[in-house]
Structures are given as C-alpha cells and as structure tokens.
Amino acid sequence: MNLYLIKLGGSAISDKSRPLSYREDWVKDLGKALLTHLRAGNKFILIHGGGSFAHPLALAYGLSKYKDHEQLVGVSLTSAILNYLSMKITITLSSTGLPIYPLRTGSIYVIRDNKPQLLIDVMHIMELINRGVIPMLYGDVVPSDEGFSIISGDDIMLDLGIRLRPTAAIFLTDVPGILNKEGNVIKELR
C-alpha cells in the first residue's frame, strides 16, 4: 500500500493577508487530482494549516505562549475557527468525490514535555484508511503541560511520519519550494 501524508499549507488554502479567506477553487482542484490517485489505489492522510483563519486569532490572544485564564476565550475561538475551516475543506474535497473523515486534532493530541503526544492508538487512523476514508487533521490549540499550546500541521506531519513511515510526505505551499533565510529556493536537501 502506498500511503502519503499530505500537508495543505495555510498559505495555500487561504490568503494570509485577508482574514478568513478561503481558496475554494485551489482546494477543489487538489481534490480532483487526489481522486485520480485514490482510484489508482493510493491512500492518504491530510493535514492542513490554519492560514488566515487561525493565525490572526492566535496572534490577538497571544496563544504562542499560554500564560493565564484570560486567554481561554482565545483558545475557544481559535479552536472553533479551525474546526470551521476543517469543515469547509471537508465539504469542498467531499464534493469532488473524496471520502474525507475529519478528526479534531485537539481531541486526539496533547503536548507533553514540548512534544506532540497522540492520545489514540495510531492504528485507529490506519483502520480508518483501511475502511476507505481519508483521515484529515489540522494544526490546533491543544492541552499541554503549560495549559494550552499550539500544535502545528508540521508537528503532526513529523509525528505521524515517524509513527506510520509513509511512502512520502508532501508539503503543498504557495511558494516554489523550501526557502532559505534569504527567500531563495533550496535546490537540494541533505
């Protein structure tokens, strides 16, 4: 079985310069492309970023570092808007024929000792795949040793990549590749 972890970058699914913008056409085109590969027998796990939905709220409430009870409204709103974005993506991709099965990241991950900890057996995710659906997770605000922390889509990609050893991990962004500090594309990673 070919299993692919695919990260839909927040800047690919939204315009980060416009709060709550959603690139539905881009997501729909992705769905059509993935459907071809799904029909060829490939399996996927999708992970998406927060883009212009979560980043403004997380910044406004200072969620990069949880400090006190006053931030709990920000935790609630950020988690809710991420769930809303996940539902938008689910509906768009499902309309192309993909059987998306969204998982609410904040319900299955915590951060312990500054590391993501999956609260469910990873085989549950594989069981979903074996039943024919495409699990989808996303960066989210999750419980942590400090109270709450942000788990990024990249964190989830790394964690599931280590646990599941997929055929490949694919990162979809709005830039032509991985950029160095100067903003130039890195031609080869070693």
C-alpha positions as CSV (number, residue, x, y, z in Angstrom):
1,M,0.0,0.0,0.0
2,N,1.3,3.5,-0.9
3,L,0.4,5.9,2.0
4,Y,1.0,9.6,1.5
5,L,0.9,12.2,4.2
6,I,-0.1,15.5,2.6
7,K,0.1,18.9,4.3
8,L,-2.1,21.6,2.9
9,G,-0.2,24.7,3.9
10,G,-2.2,27.5,5.4
11,S,-0.9,29.9,2.8
12,A,-2.1,27.5,0.0
13,I,-5.6,27.1,1.3
14,S,-6.1,30.8,2.2
15,D,-4.7,34.3,1.6
16,K,-3.0,35.2,4.8
17,S,-3.2,38.9,4.0
18,R,-7.1,38.6,4.2
19,P,-8.6,37.2,7.4
20,L,-11.0,34.3,6.8
21,S,-10.2,34.0,3.1
22,Y,-10.6,30.5,1.7
23,R,-9.2,29.3,-1.7
24,E,-12.0,27.0,-2.5
25,D,-11.0,26.7,-6.2
26,W,-7.5,25.6,-5.2
27,V,-8.9,23.0,-2.7
28,K,-11.3,21.7,-5.3
29,D,-8.6,21.3,-7.9
30,L,-6.5,19.4,-5.3
31,G,-9.5,17.2,-4.6
32,K,-9.8,16.3,-8.3
33,A,-6.1,15.5,-8.6
34,L,-6.2,13.3,-5.4
35,L,-9.3,11.5,-6.6
36,T,-7.3,10.2,-9.6
37,H,-4.6,8.9,-7.3
38,L,-7.1,7.4,-4.8
39,R,-8.8,5.5,-7.6
40,A,-5.3,4.1,-8.6
41,G,-5.1,2.6,-5.1
42,N,-3.1,5.2,-3.2
43,K,-4.0,6.1,0.4
44,F,-3.8,9.5,2.1
45,I,-3.8,11.3,5.4
46,L,-4.3,15.0,5.0
47,I,-3.2,17.7,7.5
48,H,-4.0,21.3,7.0
49,G,-2.7,24.5,8.4
50,G,-4.7,27.4,9.9
51,G,-3.9,30.1,7.3
52,S,-5.8,33.3,7.5
53,F,-8.4,31.7,9.8
54,A,-6.4,30.8,12.9
55,H,-3.3,33.0,12.8
56,P,-5.0,36.4,13.4
57,L,-6.8,35.0,16.4
58,A,-3.8,33.2,17.8
59,L,-1.8,36.4,17.5
60,A,-4.5,38.6,19.0
61,Y,-4.8,36.3,22.1
62,G,-1.0,35.6,22.4
63,L,-1.5,31.9,22.1
64,S,2.0,31.1,21.1
65,K,2.7,31.1,24.8
66,Y,-0.2,30.3,27.1
67,K,0.0,32.5,30.2
68,D,-3.3,32.8,32.0
69,H,-7.0,32.3,32.2
70,E,-7.7,35.4,30.2
71,Q,-6.5,33.6,27.1
72,L,-9.2,30.8,27.4
73,V,-11.6,32.7,25.1
74,G,-8.9,32.9,22.5
75,V,-8.3,29.1,22.9
76,S,-12.0,28.6,22.4
77,L,-12.3,30.9,19.4
78,T,-9.2,29.6,17.7
79,S,-10.2,26.0,18.1
80,A,-13.7,26.8,16.8
81,I,-12.4,28.7,13.7
82,L,-10.0,25.8,12.9
83,N,-12.9,23.3,13.2
84,Y,-14.9,25.6,10.9
85,L,-12.0,25.7,8.4
86,S,-11.7,21.9,8.5
87,M,-15.4,21.6,7.8
88,K,-15.1,23.9,4.8
89,I,-12.2,21.8,3.4
90,T,-14.1,18.6,4.2
91,I,-17.1,19.8,2.2
92,T,-15.1,21.0,-0.7
93,L,-13.0,17.9,-1.0
94,S,-16.0,15.6,-0.5
95,S,-17.8,17.4,-3.3
96,T,-15.0,16.1,-5.6
97,G,-15.7,12.6,-4.6
98,L,-13.1,12.2,-1.8
99,P,-14.3,10.4,1.3
100,I,-12.8,12.8,3.8
101,Y,-13.0,11.9,7.5
102,P,-12.1,14.9,9.7
103,L,-10.5,14.3,13.1
104,R,-10.5,17.1,15.6
105,T,-6.8,17.4,16.5
106,G,-7.5,19.0,19.9
107,S,-9.4,15.9,20.9
108,I,-6.7,13.4,20.0
109,Y,-3.4,15.2,20.7
110,V,-1.8,16.9,23.7
111,I,1.7,18.4,24.2
112,R,3.8,16.8,26.9
113,D,7.4,17.7,27.6
114,N,7.2,20.0,24.5
115,K,6.4,17.0,22.2
116,P,3.1,16.0,20.5
117,Q,1.5,13.0,22.1
118,L,-1.2,11.1,20.3
119,L,-3.9,10.1,22.7
120,I,-5.4,7.4,20.5
121,D,-3.6,4.3,19.1
122,V,-2.2,5.2,15.7
123,M,-3.7,2.0,14.4
124,H,-7.1,3.7,14.7
125,I,-6.0,6.1,12.0
126,M,-4.9,3.1,9.9
127,E,-8.2,1.4,10.5
128,L,-10.0,4.4,9.1
129,I,-7.8,4.2,6.0
130,N,-8.5,0.5,5.7
131,R,-12.2,1.3,5.7
132,G,-11.7,3.5,2.7
133,V,-11.8,7.0,4.1
134,I,-9.1,9.7,4.1
135,P,-8.4,11.0,7.7
136,M,-7.8,14.7,7.9
137,L,-6.2,16.5,10.9
138,Y,-5.1,20.1,11.3
139,G,-2.9,22.4,13.4
140,D,-4.9,23.3,16.5
141,V,-4.8,24.6,20.1
142,V,-4.3,21.5,22.3
143,P,-4.0,20.8,26.1
144,S,-0.3,20.9,27.2
145,D,1.8,20.9,30.4
146,E,1.5,24.7,30.4
147,G,-2.3,24.7,29.9
148,F,-2.6,25.0,26.2
149,S,-0.2,25.1,23.3
150,I,-0.4,25.2,19.5
151,I,0.4,22.1,17.6
152,S,1.2,22.9,14.0
153,G,0.4,20.9,11.0
154,D,4.1,20.4,10.5
155,D,4.3,18.9,14.0
156,I,1.6,16.5,13.1
157,M,3.3,15.6,9.8
158,L,6.5,14.8,11.7
159,D,4.8,12.8,14.4
160,L,2.6,10.7,12.0
161,G,5.6,10.4,9.6
162,I,7.7,8.8,12.4
163,R,4.8,6.5,13.5
164,L,3.5,5.4,10.1
165,R,6.5,5.6,7.8
166,P,4.5,6.7,4.8
167,T,5.7,6.3,1.2
168,A,6.2,10.0,1.1
169,A,5.4,13.2,3.0
170,I,4.2,16.0,0.7
171,F,4.0,19.7,1.6
172,L,1.8,21.8,-0.5
173,T,2.5,25.6,-0.2
174,D,2.2,28.8,-2.1
175,V,5.9,29.1,-2.7
176,P,8.0,27.2,-5.3
177,G,9.8,25.0,-2.7
178,I,11.6,25.2,0.6
179,L,13.2,28.6,1.1
180,N,16.4,29.6,2.9
181,K,16.7,32.7,5.1
182,E,17.2,35.0,2.1
183,G,14.0,33.7,0.5
184,N,15.7,31.6,-2.2
185,V,14.6,28.1,-3.1
186,I,16.9,25.4,-1.7
187,K,17.7,23.2,-4.6
188,E,18.6,20.1,-2.6
189,L,18.1,19.0,1.0
190,R,20.6,16.6,2.6
